[in-house]
Amino acid sequence: MAEPKHIAIILDGNRRFAKRLMAKPWEGHEFGAKKVEKLLKWCMELGIKEVTLYAFSLENFHRPKKEFNYLMKLFRDAFEKARNNKEIHDKKIRIRFLGRIELFPDDVQAAMRKLTDATKTYDNCTVNFCMAYGGRQEIIDASTRMAEDLRTGKINPEQVNEETFKQYLYLKDEPDMIIRTGGEKRMSGFLLYQSNYSELFFISKMWPEFQKKDLIACVEEFKKRERRFGR
């Protein structure tokens, strides 16, 4: 009965949750950010070593300007708060950002870099925030970097295989399980390469409604599944 060590989550439903509360749609992201803080505590309690969160897609850059600006401030403030969070340092949680980070405003990029640098030596648990992320774009970026290394002779064609290609991806690890909240039953471009044999869970609750008991239920269901990896 294998325990999941790496869990990925598509954080969906923040805006619909806010509308239900008669709040402005983008205010749901604040509820979602607070739930991420709780999630990390639950994962630590369950012994999960890596968490990958789909927090902001490339398509999200097309959100209305007022919502976009609200999100950027929320991200910057949350990352600065995390950098000064004693619990993150005490529990040795490493935080990384995966995606086309250069697309974010300078102040958000700076907050990301500072948080990454402040936690880069920690190895008790790793949290990956997929930001300005798209699964196809990740594969394109990895292919571009590999092609450049082939061109310059850093690697030779005989070295090109799945294991080599994986080293060029934003995320080299493969999640044991992927959870999507919000009721939708699709991957929306999330971890297209890495999710090959991930166990999938689709939850009807919006992300801010997600509870520890929901996470535990997914983990328990995961342990009952037979993972044959095509064999």
C-alpha positions as CSV (number, residue, x, y, z in Angstrom):
1,M,0.0,0.0,0.0
2,A,2.1,2.9,-1.3
3,E,1.9,6.3,0.2
4,P,2.0,9.3,-2.2
5,K,5.1,11.3,-1.9
6,H,4.4,14.0,-4.5
7,I,0.9,15.5,-4.9
8,A,0.0,18.1,-7.5
9,I,-3.2,20.2,-7.4
10,I,-5.0,22.4,-9.9
11,L,-6.4,25.2,-7.7
12,D,-9.7,25.8,-9.5
13,G,-12.9,27.6,-8.4
14,N,-11.7,30.7,-6.6
15,R,-13.8,33.1,-8.6
16,R,-16.9,30.9,-8.6
17,F,-16.6,30.6,-4.8
18,A,-16.5,34.4,-4.5
19,K,-19.5,34.9,-6.7
20,R,-21.4,32.5,-4.5
21,L,-20.6,34.8,-1.5
22,M,-21.7,37.9,-3.6
23,A,-18.1,39.2,-3.5
24,K,-16.1,40.5,-6.5
25,P,-14.9,37.4,-8.5
26,W,-11.2,38.2,-8.0
27,E,-11.6,38.4,-4.2
28,G,-11.9,34.6,-4.3
29,H,-8.2,34.4,-4.9
30,E,-7.5,35.7,-1.4
31,F,-9.6,32.8,0.0
32,G,-7.6,30.5,-2.2
33,A,-4.3,31.8,-1.0
34,K,-5.3,31.3,2.7
35,K,-6.3,27.7,1.8
36,V,-2.8,27.1,0.3
37,E,-1.3,27.9,3.7
38,K,-3.5,25.3,5.3
39,L,-2.7,22.8,2.6
40,L,1.0,22.9,3.3
41,K,0.4,22.1,6.9
42,W,-1.8,19.1,6.0
43,C,0.8,17.8,3.6
44,M,3.5,18.0,6.2
45,E,1.3,16.1,8.6
46,L,0.7,13.4,6.0
47,G,4.4,13.0,5.2
48,I,4.1,14.3,1.7
49,K,7.6,15.4,0.4
50,E,6.6,17.4,-2.6
51,V,3.6,19.6,-3.6
52,T,3.1,21.1,-7.0
53,L,0.4,23.8,-7.4
54,Y,-1.1,25.2,-10.6
55,A,-1.4,28.7,-9.4
56,F,-1.4,30.9,-12.6
57,S,-1.5,29.8,-16.2
58,L,-0.2,31.7,-19.3
59,E,-3.9,32.2,-20.2
60,N,-4.5,34.0,-16.9
61,F,-2.5,36.9,-18.2
62,H,-5.6,37.8,-20.3
63,R,-7.8,38.4,-17.2
64,P,-9.3,41.9,-16.8
65,K,-6.8,44.5,-15.8
66,K,-8.4,45.1,-12.4
67,E,-8.3,41.4,-11.5
68,F,-4.8,41.0,-12.9
69,N,-3.5,43.9,-10.7
70,Y,-5.3,42.5,-7.7
71,L,-3.6,39.1,-8.3
72,M,-0.2,40.6,-8.7
73,K,-0.4,42.4,-5.4
74,L,-1.8,39.3,-3.8
75,F,1.1,37.2,-5.1
76,R,3.8,39.7,-4.1
77,D,2.4,40.1,-0.6
78,A,2.0,36.4,-0.1
79,F,5.5,35.6,-1.2
80,E,7.0,38.3,1.0
81,K,4.9,37.0,3.9
82,A,6.1,33.5,3.2
83,R,9.8,34.6,3.2
84,N,9.3,35.9,6.8
85,N,7.2,32.9,7.9
86,K,9.0,31.2,10.8
87,E,7.2,27.9,10.3
88,I,8.5,27.6,6.7
89,H,12.1,28.0,8.0
90,D,11.6,25.8,11.0
91,K,10.1,23.0,8.9
92,K,12.7,23.4,6.2
93,I,10.2,23.9,3.3
94,R,11.8,24.7,0.0
95,I,9.8,26.9,-2.4
96,R,10.3,27.1,-6.1
97,F,8.6,28.8,-9.0
98,L,8.1,27.0,-12.4
99,G,7.1,28.6,-15.6
100,R,7.9,31.7,-17.7
101,I,8.5,33.8,-14.6
102,E,10.1,36.6,-16.7
103,L,6.5,37.6,-17.8
104,F,5.6,38.8,-14.3
105,P,6.0,42.5,-13.2
106,D,9.4,43.2,-11.7
107,D,8.2,43.5,-8.1
108,V,6.6,40.0,-8.3
109,Q,9.7,38.5,-9.8
110,A,11.8,40.0,-7.1
111,A,9.5,38.6,-4.4
112,M,9.8,35.2,-6.0
113,R,13.6,35.3,-6.2
114,K,14.0,36.3,-2.6
115,L,11.7,33.5,-1.4
116,T,13.5,31.0,-3.6
117,D,16.9,32.1,-2.4
118,A,15.8,32.1,1.3
119,T,14.6,28.5,1.1
120,K,16.9,26.9,-1.5
121,T,18.9,24.8,1.0
122,Y,15.9,23.2,2.6
123,D,15.0,19.6,1.8
124,N,12.3,18.5,4.2
125,C,9.5,19.3,1.8
126,T,9.4,21.1,-1.6
127,V,6.6,23.3,-2.8
128,N,6.5,24.1,-6.5
129,F,4.3,27.0,-7.7
130,C,3.5,26.7,-11.4
131,M,3.3,30.4,-12.5
132,A,3.0,31.7,-16.0
133,Y,2.8,28.0,-16.8
134,G,1.5,26.0,-19.7
135,G,2.3,22.3,-20.3
136,R,2.9,22.7,-24.0
137,Q,5.1,25.7,-23.4
138,E,7.1,23.7,-20.9
139,I,7.8,21.1,-23.5
140,I,8.6,23.7,-26.1
141,D,11.0,25.5,-23.7
142,A,12.7,22.2,-22.8
143,S,13.0,21.3,-26.5
144,T,14.6,24.6,-27.3
145,R,17.1,24.3,-24.5
146,M,18.0,20.8,-25.5
147,A,18.4,21.9,-29.2
148,E,20.8,24.6,-28.1
149,D,22.9,22.1,-26.2
150,L,22.9,19.8,-29.2
151,R,24.0,22.7,-31.4
152,T,26.8,23.7,-29.2
153,G,28.0,20.1,-28.6
154,K,27.2,20.1,-24.9
155,I,25.3,16.9,-25.5
156,N,25.3,14.6,-28.5
157,P,22.4,13.0,-30.4
158,E,23.2,9.6,-28.8
159,Q,22.4,11.0,-25.4
160,V,18.8,12.1,-26.3
161,N,16.3,9.9,-24.4
162,E,13.5,10.3,-21.9
163,E,15.8,10.7,-19.0
164,T,17.9,13.3,-20.7
165,F,14.9,15.3,-21.9
166,K,13.4,15.3,-18.4
167,Q,16.4,17.3,-17.2
168,Y,15.3,20.2,-19.4
169,L,11.8,20.4,-18.0
170,Y,10.7,22.9,-15.4
171,L,9.7,20.0,-13.2
172,K,11.8,16.8,-13.3
173,D,9.7,14.8,-10.8
174,E,6.5,13.1,-11.6
175,P,3.5,13.5,-9.2
176,D,2.0,10.3,-7.8
177,M,-1.4,11.9,-7.8
178,I,-3.1,15.0,-9.3
179,I,-6.2,16.6,-7.7
180,R,-8.4,19.2,-9.5
181,T,-11.0,21.1,-7.6
182,G,-13.9,23.1,-9.0
183,G,-15.8,20.3,-10.7
184,E,-14.0,20.4,-14.1
185,K,-12.7,17.0,-15.4
186,R,-9.8,18.0,-17.6
187,M,-6.0,18.7,-17.1
188,S,-6.0,22.2,-18.8
189,G,-2.4,21.7,-19.9
190,F,-1.1,20.9,-16.4
191,L,2.1,18.8,-16.3
192,L,1.4,17.2,-19.7
193,Y,4.8,15.3,-19.7
194,Q,5.0,14.4,-16.0
195,S,1.4,13.2,-15.5
196,N,1.9,10.1,-17.7
197,Y,1.1,7.7,-14.9
198,S,-0.3,10.0,-12.2
199,E,-3.5,9.0,-10.5
200,L,-6.2,11.6,-11.2
201,F,-8.8,12.9,-8.7
202,F,-11.6,15.4,-9.7
203,I,-13.3,17.2,-6.8
204,S,-16.6,19.1,-7.1
205,K,-15.7,21.5,-4.3
206,M,-14.2,24.9,-5.2
207,W,-10.6,25.3,-4.1
208,P,-11.4,27.6,-1.1
209,E,-13.8,24.9,0.2
210,F,-11.3,22.1,0.1
211,Q,-10.7,20.6,3.5
212,K,-8.1,18.3,5.1
213,K,-10.7,15.5,5.1
214,D,-10.9,15.8,1.3
215,L,-7.1,15.5,1.0
216,I,-7.1,12.5,3.3
217,A,-9.9,10.9,1.2
218,C,-7.9,11.3,-2.0
219,V,-4.8,9.8,-0.3
220,E,-6.8,6.8,1.0
221,E,-8.3,6.2,-2.4
222,F,-4.8,6.5,-4.0
223,K,-3.5,3.7,-1.7
224,K,-6.3,1.4,-2.9
225,R,-5.5,1.9,-6.6
226,E,-3.3,-0.6,-8.4
227,R,-0.6,1.3,-10.2
228,R,0.6,-1.0,-13.1
229,F,2.5,1.7,-15.1
230,G,1.4,0.0,-18.3
231,R,2.7,-3.4,-17.2
